[in-house]
Amino acid sequence: MSNLQRLTKAKIAAILASRFSDGFKSLKELPNPFELHDMDRASERIALAVKNRERIVVIGDYDVDGVVSTALMEEFFEIINYPVKVIIPNRFSDGYGISPKILERIEANVIITVDNGISAYEAADICKQRGIDLIITDHHTPGDMLPKAFAIVNPKKSVCSFAYPEICGAQIAWFLIGALKAKMGLSIRMAEFLDLLALAIIADVMPLVSINRPLVQKGLEMLSRSNRPAFEAVRAYLGKSHFSAEDIGYGIAPRINSAGRMEDATVALRFLRAHTLSEASNNWLILNNFNQIRRQTESETTEEAISMVNPEDPVIVVAGVGWHEGVVGIVASRLVDRFKKPAIVLSIEENRAKGSGRSIGDVNLFELLDRCKMHLDGFGGHKMAAGLSLEAKKIDLFREAICKEASKLPSEMFLPKEQIMGELPISEVDWELMEILSSFEPYGEANSRPKFLMKNLSVVESKAIGADKNHLRLILADGNVRLQAIQFGFDKMVDIGQRVNVTGTLQINEFNNQRSIQFLIDYIE
């Protein structure tokens, strides 16, 4: 760490500004929905279906992005007082997205997929045979061929020249609502949906730069005062009125995700669409319970998975019989964090293996899977995350193939993106610096919260705190300048008078109406 640059407030501001190569966008600069290829055709068909009172079915997905996308569409049709059937597939009984199995129980003239469908070849053929107009809205990377659908709205299609391809499924659903508003001459306020939209953008780990930034900024602001019962319940439960992107990513999104992971995402949809505080609160408690079960299951599976890892492999591929399908994606993330390389975790049921992968740095997981598709029955996703299925007997062959492909990549592609910005003298820490840092919020993907190294600080106070005494509170000093710091779940006690180097982030601590600057430590040496 010795070669890190020494930072000043001005340097920090310049580094953060460089992340926004196209400047700070405002909501006024959002593109026209019709810039998305096929949007005109898709919205025209839906408007016609509404006019002719045709049967419309919306099919979503069981993660946060899919649930939010579904909630947006359901809310839109409720606003215009048009009855639609809404389906979120069950991970365990239906599998992912629109499938032949789902179509067996659907009678419709028009089907709209949200956050899924780009690889639904078989389902698209069935729709064609049955005279159903299938409108796919998705953001996942398309394969070489596209399904034979009536319209496909996906910014990653090669024929789509939309300027901002890195958007999530819920954003495309939102743009579809914007297009329908224009087609049907409606007076809907598009900003009313931004509290929901921010949730999906953050949960689906979209880069918080370009057009995603103002959408999330406005959405977080709305979340703090939204009279949507779901968010009233969240504010009451968490005892917070101001939310950061991290609050969504670590506090709210995992609970919403847990329904689809552990049982059925319909509970999460009912939570977001609740019409009363009582209904929202009840569903939030169910989600909370799912999340606790999920954490326990995930922890046990992670321990098992770690014991199987070959640390020499450039891509980790582990599989277990009966592992809970709902947690394999999170376990893959845990393995990436621990081993600093892409990880794929598979659950084996009878002779089939299904699972999820997560990537790191600049390694494109979707491309790696595409190069090994001869061993797979199916796969889908994007650069950083993907789902896949294969015969259990082919796991070893697949592992060998993907490791061979990954070994051709330069080692710097495997470096984690989140690195220490530089060495920060304690004398630079003041309210002016906190103002600079807050002006670049929200932090998240592609705009990570700055991490600093502080060197050779003296420990003035040291105390274990918390109910289980598992957090460490310090007062650190350099000369006359002092800074309070905290490390959650610390490993070893630090003595008063000791000299330490610490890495971590700066945050504003609010307690008893008092605001103070605090250093959140992730490593002490």
C-alpha positions in Angstrom: 0.0 0.0 0.0 3.0 2.3 0.2 2.7 3.4 -3.4 -0.8 4.9 -2.8 -1.1 8.6 -3.7 -1.5 11.1 -0.8 -4.9 12.7 -1.0 -6.3 16.1 -0.5 -9.9 17.3 -0.7 -9.3 18.7 -4.2 -7.8 15.4 -5.4 -10.7 13.4 -4.0 -13.2 15.7 -5.8 -11.3 15.3 -9.1 -11.1 11.5 -8.9 -14.8 11.2 -8.1 -15.7 13.6 -10.9 -13.7 11.5 -13.4 -16.1 8.6 -12.9 -18.8 10.6 -14.6 -17.3 10.9 -18.1 -20.6 12.2 -19.6 -21.1 14.6 -16.7 -23.9 14.6 -14.2 -27.2 13.8 -16.0 -30.5 15.3 -14.8 -34.0 13.8 -15.1 -34.6 16.3 -17.9 -32.0 14.6 -20.0 -33.6 11.1 -19.9 -34.0 9.7 -23.4 -37.3 9.3 -25.2 -38.7 5.8 -24.6 -39.2 5.4 -28.4 -35.4 5.4 -28.8 -35.5 1.8 -27.7 -35.9 -0.5 -30.7 -39.4 -2.1 -31.1 -40.8 0.2 -28.4 -43.2 1.8 -30.9 -44.4 -1.6 -32.0 -44.7 -2.9 -28.5 -46.7 0.1 -27.1 -48.9 0.3 -30.2 -49.9 -3.4 -29.7 -50.6 -3.0 -26.0 -52.6 0.2 -26.6 -54.7 -1.6 -29.2 -55.2 -4.5 -26.8 -56.6 -2.1 -24.2 -58.8 -0.4 -26.7 -60.2 -3.8 -27.9 -60.5 -5.2 -24.3 -58.2 -8.1 -25.1 -56.7 -10.4 -22.5 -53.3 -9.2 -21.3 -50.9 -11.2 -19.1 -47.7 -9.9 -17.6 -45.0 -12.4 -16.7 -42.2 -11.2 -14.4 -39.2 -12.7 -12.5 -38.6 -13.7 -8.9 -35.7 -11.3 -8.1 -36.1 -7.7 -6.9 -35.7 -6.3 -10.5 -38.4 -8.7 -11.8 -40.8 -8.1 -8.9 -40.4 -4.3 -9.2 -40.9 -4.6 -13.0 -44.1 -6.6 -12.4 -45.3 -4.2 -9.7 -44.8 -1.2 -12.1 -46.8 -2.9 -14.8 -49.6 -3.9 -12.4 -49.7 -0.4 -11.0 -49.9 1.1 -14.4 -52.9 -1.1 -15.5 -54.6 -0.4 -12.1 -54.2 3.4 -12.7 -55.9 3.1 -16.1 -58.4 0.7 -14.6 -57.7 -2.2 -17.0 -57.8 -5.8 -15.7 -54.6 -7.8 -16.4 -53.4 -11.2 -15.1 -49.9 -11.0 -13.4 -47.7 -14.0 -13.0 -44.3 -14.3 -11.2 -42.9 -17.8 -11.9 -42.0 -19.9 -8.9 -38.3 -20.7 -8.9 -38.9 -24.3 -7.8 -42.0 -25.4 -9.7 -41.9 -23.1 -12.8 -38.2 -22.3 -13.3 -37.1 -19.0 -14.8 -39.2 -16.6 -16.8 -41.8 -17.4 -19.5 -41.7 -21.1 -20.1 -43.8 -23.7 -21.9 -44.9 -24.8 -18.4 -46.2 -21.3 -17.5 -48.0 -21.1 -20.9 -50.0 -24.2 -20.1 -52.1 -22.2 -17.6 -52.4 -19.0 -19.6 -55.2 -17.8 -21.9 -54.2 -14.5 -23.5 -54.2 -12.4 -26.6 -51.1 -10.4 -25.5 -48.3 -11.5 -23.1 -45.8 -8.9 -21.8 -42.6 -10.2 -20.2 -40.7 -8.0 -17.9 -37.0 -8.6 -16.9 -37.0 -12.0 -18.8 -37.7 -13.6 -22.1 -34.6 -12.8 -24.2 -33.8 -16.6 -24.4 -37.4 -17.9 -24.4 -37.2 -19.5 -27.8 -39.5 -22.4 -27.1 -42.1 -20.2 -25.4 -42.1 -17.7 -28.2 -42.8 -20.5 -30.7 -45.7 -21.8 -28.6 -47.1 -18.2 -28.5 -46.9 -18.0 -32.3 -48.7 -21.3 -32.7 -51.4 -20.2 -30.4 -51.9 -16.8 -32.0 -50.6 -14.9 -28.9 -48.7 -11.7 -29.5 -45.6 -12.0 -27.2 -43.9 -8.7 -26.2 -40.6 -9.3 -24.6 -39.0 -6.5 -22.4 -35.7 -7.6 -21.0 -32.2 -6.3 -20.3 -30.2 -9.5 -20.2 -27.6 -10.2 -22.9 -29.2 -11.8 -26.0 -27.7 -14.9 -27.6 -26.9 -15.3 -31.3 -30.5 -15.7 -32.2 -33.6 -13.8 -30.9 -36.9 -15.5 -29.9 -39.6 -15.2 -32.6 -41.7 -12.7 -30.7 -44.1 -9.9 -31.8 -41.7 -7.3 -30.4 -38.5 -7.4 -28.3 -37.5 -4.3 -26.3 -33.9 -4.8 -25.1 -31.2 -2.2 -25.2 -28.6 -4.9 -25.6 -30.0 -6.1 -29.0 -27.5 -5.5 -31.8 -30.0 -3.4 -33.8 -30.9 -1.2 -30.8 -29.0 2.1 -30.8 -30.3 3.2 -27.4 -27.5 5.3 -25.8 -27.7 3.7 -22.3 -27.7 -0.1 -22.5 -26.7 -0.6 -18.8 -30.2 -0.4 -17.4 -32.3 -2.9 -15.5 -35.5 -4.7 -16.4 -37.6 -2.3 -14.3 -36.3 0.7 -16.2 -37.4 -0.9 -19.4 -40.8 -1.5 -17.9 -40.9 2.2 -16.8 -39.9 3.3 -20.3 -42.7 1.1 -21.7 -45.2 2.9 -19.3 -43.8 6.2 -20.7 -44.4 5.0 -24.2 -47.9 3.9 -23.4 -48.6 7.2 -21.7 -47.7 8.9 -25.0 -49.6 6.4 -27.3 -52.7 6.6 -25.2 -52.6 10.3 -24.3 -52.6 9.6 -20.5 -51.8 12.2 -17.9 -49.7 9.8 -15.6 -46.8 11.4 -13.7 -43.8 9.2 -14.5 -41.9 10.4 -11.4 -44.5 8.7 -9.2 -42.8 5.3 -9.9 -39.2 6.4 -9.0 -39.3 5.1 -5.4 -39.9 1.6 -6.8 -37.5 2.1 -9.7 -34.6 3.1 -7.5 -35.0 -0.1 -5.5 -34.6 -2.2 -8.7 -31.6 -0.2 -10.1 -29.7 -0.6 -6.9 -30.7 -4.3 -6.2 -29.8 -5.3 -9.8 -26.3 -3.7 -9.3 -26.7 -1.2 -12.2 -23.8 1.3 -12.6 -24.8 4.4 -10.6 -23.6 6.8 -13.3 -25.1 8.4 -16.4 -29.0 8.3 -16.4 -29.1 5.8 -13.5 -27.7 8.4 -11.1 -30.5 11.0 -11.2 -33.2 8.2 -11.2 -31.7 6.7 -8.0 -31.2 10.1 -6.4 -34.8 11.1 -7.0 -36.0 7.7 -6.0 -34.1 7.7 -2.7 -35.4 11.1 -1.9 -39.0 9.9 -2.6 -38.4 6.8 -0.5 -37.9 8.9 2.5 -41.4 10.5 2.3 -43.3 8.0 0.0 -46.8 7.3 1.2 -46.6 3.9 -0.5 -47.6 1.6 2.4 -44.6 -0.7 1.7 -42.1 2.1 2.3 -44.1 3.4 5.3 -43.6 -0.1 6.8 -39.9 -0.1 5.9 -39.3 3.3 7.5 -41.2 2.2 10.7 -39.4 -1.2 10.9 -35.9 0.2 10.3 -36.5 3.4 12.2 -35.0 5.4 9.4 -36.3 8.3 7.3 -33.3 8.8 5.1 -32.0 6.1 2.8 -28.8 5.6 1.0 -28.1 3.2 -1.8 -26.3 0.9 0.7 -29.5 0.8 2.9 -31.4 -0.5 -0.1 -28.6 -2.9 -1.2 -27.9 -4.4 2.2 -31.2 -3.9 4.2 -34.2 -3.8 1.9 -33.3 -5.7 -1.3 -32.2 -8.9 0.5 -35.5 -9.2 2.3 -37.5 -8.6 -0.9 -35.3 -11.1 -2.7 -35.7 -13.7 0.0 -39.3 -14.5 -0.9 -38.4 -15.8 -4.4 -35.3 -17.5 -3.1 -37.0 -19.4 -0.3 -40.6 -19.9 -1.3 -42.5 -17.6 -3.7 -41.9 -14.0 -4.9 -45.6 -13.3 -4.9 -45.2 -12.3 -1.2 -42.7 -9.7 -2.3 -45.1 -8.4 -5.0 -48.0 -8.2 -2.4 -45.7 -6.3 -0.1 -44.7 -3.7 -2.8 -48.3 -3.4 -4.0 -50.0 -3.3 -0.6 -52.8 -0.8 -0.3 -52.8 -0.5 3.5 -50.0 -0.2 6.1 -51.3 -3.3 7.9 -51.1 -5.4 4.7 -47.6 -4.0 4.0 -46.4 -4.6 7.6 -47.6 -8.2 7.6 -45.9 -9.0 4.4 -42.7 -7.2 5.5 -42.6 -9.5 8.6 -43.0 -12.6 6.4 -40.2 -11.3 4.2 -38.1 -10.7 7.2 -38.7 -14.3 8.4 -37.8 -15.6 4.9 -34.6 -13.6 5.1 -33.5 -15.1 8.4 -34.1 -18.6 7.1 -32.2 -17.6 3.9 -29.2 -16.4 5.9 -29.0 -19.6 7.9 -29.3 -21.8 4.8 -26.8 -19.6 2.9 -24.3 -19.8 5.8 -24.4 -23.6 5.9 -24.1 -24.0 2.2 -21.2 -21.5 2.0 -19.2 -23.5 4.5 -19.8 -26.7 2.5 -18.9 -25.0 -0.8 -15.7 -23.5 0.6 -14.5 -27.0 1.6 -14.9 -28.1 -2.0 -13.0 -25.3 -3.7 -9.8 -25.9 -5.6 -8.0 -22.6 -5.0 -5.8 -23.2 -8.2 -8.8 -23.0 -10.6 -9.3 -19.6 -12.3 -13.0 -20.1 -12.0 -14.6 -21.8 -9.0 -17.2 -24.4 -9.9 -18.7 -26.3 -7.0 -21.8 -28.5 -6.8 -23.8 -30.1 -4.0 -26.7 -32.5 -3.9 -29.9 -30.9 -2.6 -28.4 -27.5 -2.0 -31.2 -24.9 -1.8 -31.6 -23.4 -5.3 -32.6 -20.1 -3.7 -29.2 -19.4 -2.1 -26.7 -20.6 -4.7 -26.4 -17.1 -6.2 -25.5 -15.6 -2.9 -23.1 -18.4 -2.1 -21.4 -17.7 -5.4 -21.0 -14.1 -4.3 -19.5 -15.2 -1.0 -17.0 -17.4 -2.8 -16.0 -14.4 -5.2 -15.5 -12.2 -2.1 -13.3 -14.9 -0.4 -11.3 -16.2 -3.4 -11.3 -13.1 -5.6 -12.2 -15.0 -8.8 -15.5 -15.9 -10.6 -17.6 -18.6 -8.9 -20.4 -20.9 -10.1 -22.5 -22.8 -7.5 -24.7 -25.6 -8.7 -27.5 -27.5 -6.9 -27.9 -31.2 -8.0 -31.4 -32.7 -8.0 -31.6 -36.2 -9.4 -29.4 -36.0 -12.6 -29.7 -32.3 -13.2 -27.6 -29.4 -12.0 -28.9 -25.8 -11.8 -27.1 -22.9 -10.5 -25.8 -19.3 -10.5 -22.5 -17.7 -11.2 -21.0 -14.3 -10.1 -18.0 -12.6 -11.6 -15.3 -10.2 -10.6 -13.4 -7.3 -12.1 -13.6 -7.2 -15.9 -14.2 -11.0 -16.4 -17.3 -11.4 -18.6 -19.1 -14.4 -17.2 -21.7 -14.5 -19.9 -19.0 -14.7 -22.6 -17.2 -17.5 -20.7 -20.4 -19.5 -20.5 -21.1 -18.9 -24.2 -17.7 -20.4 -25.0 -18.6 -23.5 -23.0 -22.2 -23.8 -24.1 -21.7 -27.2 -25.6 -21.7 -28.6 -22.1 -24.8 -26.7 -21.0 -28.5 -27.2 -21.5 -29.2 -23.5 -21.1 -27.8 -20.3 -19.6 -28.6 -16.6 -19.5 -27.6 -13.4 -17.7 -25.0 -10.7 -18.2 -21.3 -9.9 -17.6 -21.4 -10.1 -13.8 -24.1 -12.6 -13.0 -25.7 -15.6 -14.8 -27.9 -18.6 -14.4 -27.2 -22.0 -16.0 -28.4 -25.6 -16.1 -26.7 -28.8 -17.2 -26.6 -32.6 -16.8 -24.9 -33.5 -13.5 -22.5 -35.9 -15.2 -21.1 -33.0 -17.3 -20.1 -30.9 -14.3 -16.4 -32.0 -14.4 -16.2 -31.4 -18.2 -17.8 -28.0 -17.8 -15.4 -27.1 -15.0 -12.4 -28.1 -17.1 -13.7 -26.1 -20.1 -14.5 -22.9 -18.3 -11.2 -22.9 -16.4 -9.4 -23.4 -19.7 -11.2 -20.4 -21.2 -10.6 -18.3 -18.2 -6.9 -19.1 -18.1 -6.5 -17.4 -21.5 -7.6 -14.0 -19.9 -5.0 -11.6 -18.6 -4.6 -11.7 -14.8 -5.4 -8.0 -14.4 -9.0 -8.7 -15.5 -9.5 -10.6 -12.2 -8.6 -7.6 -10.0 -11.6 -6.5 -7.8 -12.9 -3.1 -8.9 -13.1 -1.7 -5.4 -9.7 -0.5 -4.5 -8.3 2.0 -2.0 -8.4 5.5 -3.4 -5.3 6.7 -1.6 -3.8 7.7 1.7 -5.9 10.3 3.5 -4.2 12.5 6.2 -6.5 12.8 9.2 -6.1 16.6 9.0 -8.2 16.5 5.7 -11.2 15.0 7.5 -13.8 17.7 8.1 -17.3 18.8 7.2 -16.1 20.3 3.9 -14.8 16.8 2.9 -18.0 15.2 3.9 -19.9 17.7 1.7 -17.7 16.8 -1.2 -18.3 13.1 -0.6 -22.1 13.6 -0.3 -22.2 15.5 -3.6 -21.2 12.4 -5.5 -23.9 10.2 -4.0 -25.5 7.7 -4.5 -22.6 5.3 -4.2 -22.8 1.8 -5.6 -21.8 -0.1 -8.7 -19.3 1.9 -10.9 -19.3 4.7 -8.3 -18.1 2.9 -5.2 -17.9 4.8 -1.9 -14.3 6.0 -1.6 -12.1 3.8 0.6 -9.1 5.4 2.3 -5.9 4.4 4.1 -5.0 6.3 7.2 -1.5 5.7 8.5 0.4 5.8 11.8 -2.5 6.9 14.0 -2.4 6.8 17.7 -5.2 4.9 19.6 -6.5 7.3 22.3 -9.6 5.3 23.3 -10.5 1.7 22.7 -13.7 -0.1 23.8 -15.7 -3.2 22.8 -19.3 -2.2 22.4 -22.7 -3.8 21.4 -24.8 -6.4 23.2 -22.3 -9.1 22.4 -19.3 -6.8 22.7 -18.4 -7.7 19.1 -17.9 -4.2 17.8 -14.8 -2.0 18.4 -15.1 1.7 19.0 -11.9 3.8 18.8 -10.7 7.4 19.0 -7.8 7.8 16.7 -5.4 10.8 16.7 -2.6 12.4 14.9 -1.2 15.2 17.0 -4.2 17.3 18.1 -6.6 16.0 15.4 -8.9 13.3 16.6 -11.4 11.1 14.7 -13.9 8.5 16.1 -13.9 5.2 14.4 -15.8 1.9 14.6 -15.1 -1.6 13.4 -18.1 -4.0 13.3 -17.4 -7.7 14.1 -13.7 -7.0 15.0 -11.1 -9.8 15.3 -8.8 -8.5 18.0 -8.7 -5.8 20.6 -6.5 -2.7 20.0 -4.6 -1.2 23.0 -4.5 2.5 23.9 -1.3 4.1 22.9 -0.8 1.6 20.0 0.0 3.0 16.5 -2.2 1.6 13.8 -2.9 1.9 10.0 -6.6 1.6 9.1 -8.6 1.3 5.9 -12.2 2.1 5.5 -14.8 4.7 4.6 -16.1 7.9 6.1 -19.7 8.3 7.2 -21.9 10.7 9.1 -23.1 9.3 12.4 -26.4 10.6 13.7 -27.3 9.8 17.3 -29.6 11.7 19.7 -29.9 14.5 17.1 -26.1 14.9 17.1 -24.1 14.6 13.9 -20.5 13.5 13.9 -17.9 12.2 11.4 -17.0 8.6 11.8 -14.5 6.3 10.1 -15.9 2.9 9.4 -13.0 0.5 9.6 -12.8 -2.6 7.5 -9.1 -3.4 8.2 -6.6 -2.6 11.0 -2.9 -3.4 11.0 
